[in-house]
Amino acid sequence: MNDMLIDIDVAIVVGFLLLNLGVGLYYGQGVKTIKEYALGGRNFTTATLTATVIATWIGGDNFSLYLSETYTEGLFYILSSFGALAAFLIIGYIYAPRMTEFFGSLSIAEAMGTLYGKHARLITALVGFVLITTNVSIQFKIASTMLSHLLGVSGLYTTIASAAVVIIYSSLGGIKSVTFTDIVQFFTFGSVLPLIALIVWSGIDDVDIVINTLQSNPLFDMSLLLDYETPRFWSFLTLMLLFIIPGFSPSAFQRMSMSKDTTQCRKAFVYAAFAVLVVQLLISWISVLILSKESGLNSENLFGYILENYSYTGLKGIFVVGVLTMVMSTADSHLNSGAVMLSYDIANTLKIIKPNQELLVSRISVVVIGSVALLLAIKFDNLFALFIFGYSFYMPIVTVPFTLAVLGFRTSSKTALV
């Protein structure tokens, strides 16, 4: 009987994976050039572009991090993470109007090459590859954890299966596949998150314990947080600034370059800002509810706690699918932008391949990046350290000079390289 019940949850997850594969392959038909593969013809509606911006940004790492950090840090993390709202608004109102010359660029590496030459382009592509591989690894690792909770055993084979689905439709269909599966994934986690919040809320017997947590728990004491004489205040300020600064990751740049014009780009990121805020608040609220009921849990295993205590057969599969959508929607975006950089910005620039081979090499590159990321996810536990490693290279080398260039502060190629 138990096996049959488990199979219902597994069937839900498998069905969802097959749906994504079908949607991805259907919308990816007819891709003939590297430009179609990377930008999809730049004929997406604003709603579609907004959905893929949101789905790309909200990954499984965001869900896990928001859930665990709100549980252990309270207002410190909730308010600092609101810096992401500011980052989207900065892109929409400050960067987007100045991005016209970069629209149509297939990658941020190509844009850097236009600004500062061939060597800047190659370096950007290389550090971008490191960042993307580590990011995808984290998504696959979270998928493994989610599926392990579902099956009660190691999620190795199911992780490989979910990774294979993402790799297949990303490699064959390009950005159109990624974008339209992102829409499916956006509506999926957009429906499941409120459901999780509602069910966890229904498990609270007395609303007063939630009010008491918000009023008496030091984690939610605003006066303690804003006391500038304490080290915690400066940590809070530093973390908020980190969230506020747009990183210009390869996939974020790609979403901007896909826009028809500056107006569409601005609207997509401004709309996304408020959608992301709602998602953040929902995840934080789930964490507050759990903290109010159980204060001594392992913050790294809160989703497992939700599955064990607030779900039943069928619903458990739906919960896992909700988080799996966040994983897939972020991983496929990174895979696509990384593949373009490997083929178009590295292999083609170094004359390793002919121009008419770029599309084929991009598809092979998705498989390579996905396989390396999957291997890292299986072999390494501390992927957050790998994530920091990737951004430590990328942000000083790419984010800083590119941000300055967008704002009008430009220099010579030699100075940029130095």
Order of alpha helices (4+ residues) and beta strands (2+ residues): alpha-alpha-alpha-alpha-alpha-alpha-alpha-alpha-alpha-alpha-alpha-alpha-alpha-alpha-alpha-alpha-alpha-alpha-alpha-alpha-alpha
